[in-house]
């Protein structure tokens, strides 16, 4: 069996045995572990599964046993995907009922999303462990984002002023190339850079208020997580006041919890409808100095109520010269999805609407707050 055939055989499962052949050894164990999980698709579609030889259905293996076997069979990146599907797609919440099992789960953002949804339904004895796992995942996300945020807020590059401090973030490649043209080697086609140039940075003018208005409907889970982490980092910067609300058809003001992202996220009640206009109107009360305020609406712009209230609130902010940005939702492949009509109207009213990763959002904030 070729490597390509082997991979297809594992992907298609035991029902491809007649056409692609059987598996043995480690591959057979992998096939059985995959079958235990993904054969549940037949149950969800109301079809009866073939309980043939080698099938590891729930009567033959418990979820906790499967977890241990799968972790030893697959590379870590593959196992994280299987773990996420087991918890999120197939609801194997038995994995979250044993503290020892929680310790064996791979901490990642997909697991965090499941923990947030399961926390309120967990046995009280398990909640402390769930919080511990979730807190570890959040710390990991914060460490990844903190460097980008701190770099962005170190000041905006001034391309007309030089600095004697070498820094990759401040590297002036245009002037470096210009000043080293004399060292061009025509034989190799290379420039031997003998002099490196760097730009200086301008310090931000303080203070600023950043208002985060975050849609907590079911499609926005990743955005809510990143918003909570971003708010915690921004709160640690001098001269910046951060306000944050979560909304669906109701509004939760979490501005007093922002130093602890986990507390913020445990306030989330994912799901429900959406009333964006009501939330944006609520956020207007945070604006004391409009020209020193950034308003960020993180949403898929799928307004469930009449959009007139939303448009009126954005028009008032624009007239007051509030800096407005709209961050649309991203799907599992990082592709943006949103209501184009409402987002387009928001853009017409002066809001900069786009899809940004958290580090790009930090760059955008730093750019306008100098």
Secondary structure, 3 states (H helix, E strand, C coil): CCHHHHHHHHHHCHHHHHHHCCCCHHHHHHHHHHHHHHCHHHHHCCCCCCCCCCCCCCCCCCHHHHHHHHHHHCCHHHHHHHHHHHHHHCCCHHHHCCHHHHHHCCCCHHHHHHHHHHHHHCCHHHHHHHHHHHHHHHHHHHHHHHHHHHHHCCCEEEEEEEECCCCHHHECHHHHHHHCHHHEECCCCEECCCCCCEEEEECCCCCEEEEEEEECCHHHHHHHHHHHHHHHHHHCCCCEEEEEEEECCCEEECHHHCCCHHHHHHCCCCCCCCCHHHHHHHHHHHCCCHHHEEEEEECCCCCCCCCHHHHHHHHHHHHCCCEEEEECEECCCCCEECCHHHHHHHHHCCCEEECCCHHHHHHHHHHHCC
